[in-house]
Structure formats: structure tokens, C-alpha cells
């Protein structure tokens, strides 16, 4: 989205849980960067951040929130 984004959202475009997260960020007018990954072939760097390998993942520097529940 915007280069000044503080938050990074990692997921797949088709993930309904990520869409819910994107809607919340947009509603709150919070800039974020979106990084798309393949849900069928998740990269190793993602699996290190998300212990269960679930999306979405929201990152703010070193702070990581995984799974939308």
C-alpha cells in the first residue's frame, strides 16, 4: 500500500480471515503493507514467524500477531 506503512499484513489475497483484518485496518485508516504468500507453499521465513503456519499474520517490527482468532 503505502511506503510509510508501519504494519505488514502477510497472507493470501483469497483468505477471508485476512480480508477481515484488511477491513479493520482500512476502517481505522491504518497504513499497511501487504505481502502475499502461497497457502500451498508457505515460505520458511513465514513459518518461523507463525508457529502454526496460519494466516493472516500482522507484523509491527519485532511484534508479530498470527492467526485472526
GROMACS elastic network, one bead per residue, 0.5 to 0.9 nm:
[ bonds ]
;  ai    aj funct       b0    kb
    1     4     6  0.88186   500
    1     5     6  0.74773   500
    1    31     6  0.71467   500
    1    32     6  0.61155   500
    1    33     6  0.50947   500
    1    34     6  0.67542   500
    2     5     6  0.54860   500
    2    31     6  0.63868   500
    2    32     6  0.66364   500
    2    33     6  0.65116   500
    3     6     6  0.86623   500
    3    31     6  0.87195   500
    3    32     6  0.84164   500
    3    33     6  0.75455   500
    4    31     6  0.73144   500
    4    32     6  0.80729   500
    4    33     6  0.87540   500
    5     8     6  0.73615   500
    5    30     6  0.79696   500
    5    33     6  0.58759   500
    6    30     6  0.84577   500
    6    31     6  0.68171   500
    6    32     6  0.61687   500
    6    33     6  0.78335   500
    6    59     6  0.85135   500
    6    60     6  0.62452   500
    6    61     6  0.78107   500
    7    30     6  0.81685   500
    7    31     6  0.69877   500
    7    33     6  0.62990   500
    7    34     6  0.87046   500
    7    58     6  0.67705   500
    7    59     6  0.56313   500
    7    61     6  0.77165   500
    8    31     6  0.89816   500
    8    32     6  0.54449   500
    8    34     6  0.58208   500
    8    35     6  0.70608   500
    8    57     6  0.80603   500
    8    58     6  0.56987   500
    8    59     6  0.50856   500
    8    60     6  0.66313   500
    8    61     6  0.86592   500
    9    18     6  0.80130   500
    9    21     6  0.83690   500
    9    22     6  0.80010   500
    9    32     6  0.67763   500
    9    33     6  0.60915   500
    9    35     6  0.61350   500
    9    36     6  0.83856   500
    9    56     6  0.68657   500
    9    57     6  0.57617   500
    9    59     6  0.64911   500
   10    18     6  0.81978   500
   10    33     6  0.84412   500
   10    34     6  0.59431   500
   10    36     6  0.58640   500
   10    37     6  0.70035   500
   10    46     6  0.83337   500
   10    55     6  0.71059   500
   10    56     6  0.58035   500
   10    57     6  0.50593   500
   10    58     6  0.63699   500
   10    59     6  0.80187   500
   11    14     6  0.85185   500
   11    15     6  0.69840   500
   11    17     6  0.89864   500
   11    18     6  0.63220   500
   11    34     6  0.77017   500
   11    35     6  0.65032   500
   11    36     6  0.51882   500
   11    37     6  0.56823   500
   11    38     6  0.79388   500
   11    39     6  0.78871   500
   11    54     6  0.86799   500
   11    55     6  0.54263   500
   11    57     6  0.65981   500
   11    58     6  0.89611   500
   12    15     6  0.53511   500
   12    16     6  0.89183   500
   12    18     6  0.73246   500
   12    35     6  0.80507   500
   12    36     6  0.50813   500
   12    37     6  0.55410   500
   12    38     6  0.64111   500
   12    39     6  0.67117   500
   12    55     6  0.78231   500
   12    56     6  0.79282   500
   13    16     6  0.83106   500
   13    18     6  0.75722   500
   13    19     6  0.76736   500
   13    36     6  0.67057   500
   13    37     6  0.85734   500
   14    17     6  0.89132   500
   14    18     6  0.80368   500
   14    19     6  0.78385   500
   15    18     6  0.53359   500
   15    19     6  0.64037   500
   15    20     6  0.89315   500
   15    39     6  0.89873   500
   15    55     6  0.77983   500
   15    56     6  0.78932   500
   16    20     6  0.63891   500
   16    21     6  0.87978   500
   17    20     6  0.51440   500
   17    21     6  0.64957   500
   17    22     6  0.87550   500
   17    55     6  0.74288   500
   17    56     6  0.65562   500
   17    67     6  0.82202   500
   17    68     6  0.62937   500
   17    69     6  0.88641   500
   18    22     6  0.60554   500
   18    23     6  0.85111   500
   18    55     6  0.69431   500
   18    56     6  0.50750   500
   18    57     6  0.82221   500
   18    67     6  0.89212   500
   18    68     6  0.75844   500
   19    23     6  0.60776   500
   19    24     6  0.86126   500
   19    56     6  0.88489   500
   20    23     6  0.51486   500
   20    24     6  0.63777   500
   20    25     6  0.88104   500
   20    68     6  0.83927   500
   21    24     6  0.51631   500
   21    25     6  0.63219   500
   21    26     6  0.86607   500
   21    56     6  0.76634   500
   21    58     6  0.87189   500
   21    68     6  0.73636   500
   22    25     6  0.50964   500
   22    26     6  0.60722   500
   22    27     6  0.84388   500
   22    32     6  0.87376   500
   23    26     6  0.50917   500
   23    27     6  0.59091   500
   23    28     6  0.84957   500
   24    27     6  0.50660   500
   24    28     6  0.61517   500
   24    29     6  0.84536   500
   24    30     6  0.85939   500
   25    28     6  0.52279   500
   25    29     6  0.60355   500
   25    30     6  0.51248   500
   25    31     6  0.72541   500
   25    32     6  0.75895   500
   26    30     6  0.60518   500
   26    31     6  0.75669   500
   26    32     6  0.88058   500
   27    30     6  0.77710   500
   37    40     6  0.87612   500
   37    41     6  0.78604   500
   37    42     6  0.63647   500
   37    43     6  0.74359   500
   37    46     6  0.85736   500
   38    41     6  0.52578   500
   38    42     6  0.55994   500
   38    43     6  0.80051   500
   39    42     6  0.56015   500
   39    54     6  0.87995   500
   39    55     6  0.84827   500
   42    45     6  0.84987   500
   42    46     6  0.66622   500
   42    47     6  0.70058   500
   42    53     6  0.77746   500
   43    46     6  0.53983   500
   43    47     6  0.65733   500
   43    48     6  0.89741   500
   44    47     6  0.50806   500
   44    48     6  0.63124   500
   44    49     6  0.88467   500
   45    48     6  0.52430   500
   45    49     6  0.66378   500
   45    50     6  0.88853   500
   46    49     6  0.51928   500
   46    50     6  0.60959   500
   46    51     6  0.88224   500
   46    53     6  0.73882   500
   46    57     6  0.86955   500
   47    50     6  0.50336   500
   47    51     6  0.61066   500
   47    52     6  0.74851   500
   47    53     6  0.53292   500
   47    54     6  0.85226   500
   48    51     6  0.63498   500
   48    53     6  0.83885   500
   49    53     6  0.82184   500
   49    57     6  0.82300   500
   49    64     6  0.71431   500
   49    65     6  0.88789   500
   49    66     6  0.79586   500
   50    53     6  0.50241   500
   50    54     6  0.64384   500
   50    55     6  0.79224   500
   50    57     6  0.70976   500
   50    64     6  0.81822   500
   50    65     6  0.81922   500
   50    66     6  0.57887   500
   50    67     6  0.80494   500
   51    54     6  0.78467   500
   51    66     6  0.82223   500
   52    55     6  0.89216   500
   52    66     6  0.84301   500
   52    67     6  0.84227   500
   53    66     6  0.85381   500
   53    67     6  0.86234   500
   54    57     6  0.75955   500
   54    66     6  0.68751   500
   54    67     6  0.55956   500
   54    68     6  0.87886   500
   55    58     6  0.88483   500
   55    66     6  0.64771   500
   55    67     6  0.51999   500
   55    68     6  0.72930   500
   56    65     6  0.84436   500
   56    66     6  0.60567   500
   56    67     6  0.52718   500
   56    68     6  0.62059   500
   57    64     6  0.69750   500
   57    65     6  0.57302   500
   57    67     6  0.60821   500
   57    68     6  0.78249   500
   58    63     6  0.83868   500
   58    64     6  0.58218   500
   58    65     6  0.51582   500
   58    66     6  0.63021   500
   58    67     6  0.85486   500
   59    62     6  0.70810   500
   59    63     6  0.57983   500
   59    65     6  0.63758   500
   59    66     6  0.84586   500
   60    63     6  0.51659   500
   60    64     6  0.64313   500
   60    65     6  0.86280   500
   61    64     6  0.77483   500
   65    68     6  0.82310   500
   66    69     6  0.85631   500
